[in-house]
Amino acid sequence: MKPVLAQSISLYLHRSLPPKCTLRVLSVHRRVLNLETETGQMLAFTHPQIGHGPFHIQLARSVDFSILRPGITGLKDGALFLIGPLLVDGEQPRIWDATLPPMPSTVPIRSWLQAKKTAAQYLQSHPVMDDLDAPTWVRLQAGMNALSKSLQTNDNQLLAASVDLLAGLGPGLTPAGDDVLLGAIARLFLLGPKQLSPTGETNARVWSETIFALAASKTNRFSRAWLWHAAHGRFSQPWHALQQAFITEDEARARHAIQWIADIGATSGRLALMGLFSMH
């Protein structure tokens, strides 16, 4: 196979990946290849259509990941990544910062409500409930209700109870409950303290790190990586697009971003939207 150029790399990976390390394939998908280093650090090679992410290396072109299997080992040597027959040249990729910048002002209520309506319409036509078994759906709703109330009232005990209901709930690389938690953390960073709590006491970083700390031991390593990055304010490109839509009050851009988020995974994006808009 001809070398594939790395088009971009997350700032986090650029700063943290060692010059040389062993890699192991965790999971293989049509457009994403998930790996980890010998120290357990997560990284993912993605097709260009996926967009940037907090631990992503975006390839300049699509490749056939099906030539690889979970468990295959490879290595990183300087700027080169070799995994089986796949050779990635990461000599001069664009550096992409996954950190959501602080919101310059509060989100206009009209923009928020319109985005919430767009998400609700999509979720109504593509109901998540159809993809989950009844006990999971019931527990998911109970967890979301508790999470919403805990963040609105600054209730730490209720927050712990809600995360206990949600963390690790459901099957998959990112369980359903974890997807909801990621959406709730995104809300913390997108709205900011004054729009989360009547008292203005909620701090996005403190609450999100608390959610991660409560969830970390209850879920798998892949989902844990997503939540860890989210707790530090690092999100994939669709979330950045939604933030920009709020800043510019661009409804068309917001609709596109919500559709982009909704299309992540089989159910992950839709569940994250439920977590994002679960509070009144």
C-alpha positions in Angstrom: 0.0 0.0 0.0 1.2 3.5 -0.9 1.9 5.8 2.1 -1.1 7.9 3.2 -0.5 11.4 4.2 -1.9 12.6 7.5 -3.9 15.7 6.7 -4.3 16.9 10.3 -3.6 15.8 13.9 -5.1 17.0 17.1 -3.1 19.4 19.2 -3.4 17.0 22.1 -1.8 14.1 20.1 0.8 16.4 18.6 2.0 17.3 22.1 1.6 14.0 23.9 2.5 11.2 21.5 6.1 10.0 22.1 8.5 9.9 19.2 8.5 6.1 19.2 5.8 3.8 20.6 4.0 0.6 20.0 0.4 0.7 18.7 -2.4 -1.8 18.9 -5.6 -1.8 16.9 -8.7 -1.7 19.1 -11.5 -1.5 16.6 -11.9 -1.3 12.8 -14.7 0.6 11.2 -15.4 1.8 7.6 -14.1 5.3 8.2 -12.4 5.1 11.6 -9.5 3.0 12.9 -9.1 3.1 16.7 -5.8 2.4 18.3 -4.0 2.7 21.6 -0.3 3.0 22.6 1.4 0.7 25.1 0.6 3.2 27.8 -3.1 3.1 26.9 -3.3 6.4 25.1 -6.1 6.5 22.5 -5.7 7.7 19.0 -7.8 7.3 15.8 -7.1 7.4 12.1 -10.1 8.8 10.3 -11.3 9.4 6.7 -11.6 13.1 5.7 -15.4 13.0 5.9 -15.3 12.3 9.7 -13.8 15.7 10.5 -11.4 16.6 13.3 -11.5 15.1 16.8 -9.7 15.4 20.1 -7.6 12.3 19.5 -7.8 12.0 15.8 -5.3 11.9 13.0 -7.3 12.8 9.8 -6.0 11.1 6.7 -5.8 13.0 3.4 -7.7 10.3 1.6 -10.0 7.4 2.3 -8.3 4.0 2.8 -9.6 0.5 3.2 -9.4 -0.2 7.0 -10.9 -3.6 6.5 -7.4 -4.9 5.7 -6.7 -4.7 9.5 -8.1 -6.5 12.5 -8.4 -5.8 16.2 -5.3 -6.9 18.1 -2.9 -6.2 15.3 0.2 -4.3 16.5 2.2 -1.6 14.8 4.5 1.2 15.7 5.1 4.9 15.5 8.6 5.9 14.5 9.1 9.6 14.3 6.5 10.9 11.9 5.7 7.5 10.4 3.0 5.1 11.6 3.1 1.5 10.4 0.2 -0.8 11.2 0.2 -4.0 9.2 0.2 -2.9 5.5 -1.0 0.6 6.4 1.7 3.3 6.3 0.8 6.8 7.4 3.2 9.7 6.9 2.6 12.3 9.6 5.4 14.6 8.6 3.5 17.9 8.1 -0.1 17.7 9.1 -2.2 20.6 10.1 -2.5 21.0 13.9 -6.1 21.2 15.0 -7.0 22.3 18.6 -10.1 20.4 19.8 -10.6 22.8 22.7 -13.8 24.8 22.6 -12.9 28.4 23.1 -14.8 30.3 25.9 -18.1 31.7 24.7 -17.7 35.4 24.2 -21.3 36.0 25.4 -24.4 34.1 26.4 -26.2 32.2 23.7 -29.3 34.1 22.5 -32.4 32.4 23.8 -33.9 32.4 20.3 -30.9 30.6 18.8 -30.9 28.0 21.6 -34.6 27.3 21.3 -34.5 27.0 17.5 -31.6 24.6 17.8 -33.5 22.6 20.4 -36.5 22.5 18.1 -34.3 21.3 15.2 -32.9 18.5 17.3 -36.3 17.5 18.6 -37.7 17.2 15.1 -34.8 15.0 14.0 -35.1 12.8 17.1 -38.8 12.5 16.5 -38.2 11.2 13.0 -35.3 9.1 14.0 -36.2 7.9 17.6 -33.4 6.5 19.7 -35.9 4.4 21.6 -36.2 2.1 18.6 -32.6 1.2 18.9 -32.6 0.4 22.7 -34.2 -2.3 24.7 -37.0 -1.2 27.1 -35.0 -1.5 30.4 -32.1 0.6 29.0 -34.5 3.2 27.7 -36.3 3.5 31.1 -33.0 3.8 33.0 -31.7 6.3 30.4 -34.7 8.6 30.9 -34.4 8.4 34.7 -30.8 9.2 34.5 -31.4 12.2 32.2 -34.1 13.6 34.5 -31.8 13.3 37.5 -28.9 14.8 35.6 -30.9 17.7 34.5 -32.2 18.5 37.9 -28.8 18.1 39.5 -27.2 20.6 37.2 -30.0 23.1 37.6 -29.9 22.9 41.4 -26.2 22.3 42.0 -27.0 19.1 43.8 -23.8 17.0 44.0 -25.6 13.9 45.5 -28.2 13.9 42.8 -25.4 14.4 40.2 -23.7 11.3 41.5 -26.9 9.3 41.4 -27.6 10.4 37.8 -24.1 9.4 36.6 -24.5 6.1 38.4 -27.6 5.5 36.3 -26.1 6.6 33.0 -22.4 5.6 33.0 -21.7 2.5 31.0 -25.4 2.0 30.3 -26.0 0.1 27.1 -23.8 -1.8 24.6 -21.3 -0.5 22.1 -18.0 1.3 21.9 -19.6 4.3 23.6 -22.6 3.1 25.6 -25.9 5.1 25.4 -25.6 6.6 28.8 -22.1 7.8 28.2 -23.2 9.5 24.9 -25.9 11.4 27.0 -23.2 12.4 29.5 -21.0 13.7 26.7 -23.8 15.8 25.4 -24.5 17.2 28.9 -20.8 18.1 29.3 -20.9 19.9 25.9 -23.9 21.9 27.2 -21.8 23.0 30.1 -19.1 24.5 27.8 -21.5 25.8 25.2 -23.8 27.7 27.5 -21.5 28.8 30.3 -22.2 29.3 34.0 -24.8 32.1 33.9 -27.1 30.1 31.6 -26.8 26.9 33.5 -27.8 27.9 37.0 -30.0 30.6 38.3 -27.4 31.4 41.0 -24.6 31.6 38.4 -22.4 29.3 40.5 -22.0 26.4 38.1 -18.5 26.1 36.7 -18.3 24.2 33.4 -14.8 22.7 34.1 -15.6 21.7 37.7 -18.9 20.1 36.9 -17.6 18.3 33.8 -14.5 16.9 35.6 -16.8 15.7 38.4 -19.0 13.9 35.9 -16.0 12.3 34.3 -14.6 11.3 37.7 -17.9 9.7 38.7 -18.2 7.9 35.3 -14.6 6.8 34.7 -14.7 3.4 36.5 -18.1 2.5 35.2 -17.5 2.4 31.5 -15.0 1.1 28.9 -11.7 2.7 27.9 -12.9 4.0 24.6 -15.9 5.8 26.0 -13.7 6.9 28.9 -11.3 8.6 26.5 -14.2 10.6 24.9 -15.5 11.7 28.3 -12.0 12.6 29.5 -11.4 14.9 26.6 -14.9 16.4 26.9 -14.2 17.1 30.6 -11.2 19.1 29.5 -13.2 21.0 26.9 -12.1 19.1 23.9 -14.7 18.1 21.4 -15.0 16.9 17.8 -15.5 19.3 14.9 -19.3 19.2 14.7 -19.5 20.7 18.3 -17.2 23.5 17.2 -19.5 24.1 14.2 -22.5 24.3 16.6 -20.7 26.8 18.8 -19.8 29.0 15.9 -23.5 28.9 14.8 -24.5 30.1 18.2 -21.9 32.9 18.2 -23.0 34.1 14.8 -26.7 33.4 15.4 -26.7 31.5 12.1 -29.8 29.2 12.1 -28.8 27.4 8.9 -25.4 26.7 10.2 -26.9 25.4 13.5 -29.2 23.0 11.6 -26.2 21.7 9.7 -24.2 21.2 12.9 -27.0 19.4 14.6 -27.4 17.1 11.6 -23.7 16.5 11.7 -23.8 15.6 15.4 -26.9 13.4 14.9 -25.1 11.4 12.2 -22.2 10.4 14.5 -22.2 6.6 14.9 -25.3 4.5 15.0 -27.0 6.2 17.9 -24.1 8.2 19.6 -24.8 11.5 18.0 -28.6 11.4 18.6 -28.0 10.4 22.3 -25.5 13.2 22.7 -28.2 15.7 21.4 -30.6 14.3 24.0 -28.0 15.1 26.7 -27.3 18.5 25.2 -31.0 19.6 25.2 -32.3 17.5 28.1 -32.6 20.5 30.5 -35.4 23.0 30.2 
